[in-house]
Every structure is written in structure tokens, then in C-alpha cells.
């Protein structure tokens, strides 16, 4: 029995699980979090990856700096205004939800790619295993 159809199925399922977990985390933070204005303070670089650092103030007046994984960080410039949603119980748990460079297309495209890979793997599996 050939196992190679499992490769696209596994990759596709991994993409789907990741996109669903990210969307779930965003929706929970949006439902329970607090929205505030913030600014891009700069970048954090480590071992070939870069993340933007966002500065915002909580409703209590505390300043928070948080590194944010973003798909369009190259278009973000220090000083750009953004909207941040944060968890009032743990302000370091924050997401940039609005900014000139923020795009939600990537997550949708990855979910579609994951679904397509699962279907392709299943198609290959049906033709191979039957």
C-alpha cells in the first residue's frame, strides 16, 4: 500500500489546523479584549526572523511593548499608527488588528491551500488505494 498520498493530506491538515487556531485566538481576543490605539516602535530581529514591536497604553495607563508576527511587516514603518486588541488580564497577549499594512488575505489563502491539498491527497489516495 502506497503511503505517498498521506503527505499532501498531512500538510493540508497542518495548514488548516494552524489557520483555524489563529482565527479562533483572534476571535477570542476580539470578543474579550480591549481595543486601543498604538504605534509601531521598531523591529525585533533574531536568527533570520523579524517581528514588529508595537507600543500601546492599557486603560490603566501602563505602557506595553509587544512583538507582533505580521504578514505585512515590511510595509510597516516606525511611528505608524495601529489599532491593538489586548487581553486586560495579560496585556502582553496583544494583536494588531488594524493598520495600513494589515491583511487577512494570507490566512484565507493558506486555509484554501490546506483544503486543496487535503482534497488532492484524498483524490490520489482513492485512485491509488482502490
Secondary structure, 3 states (H helix, E strand, C coil): CCCCHHHHHHHHHHHHHHHHHHHHHHHHHHHHCEEEEEEEEEEEEECCEEEEEEEEECCCCCEEEEEECCCCHHHCCCCCEEEEEEECCEEEEEEEEECCCCCCHHHHHHHHHHHHHHHHHHHHHHHHHC
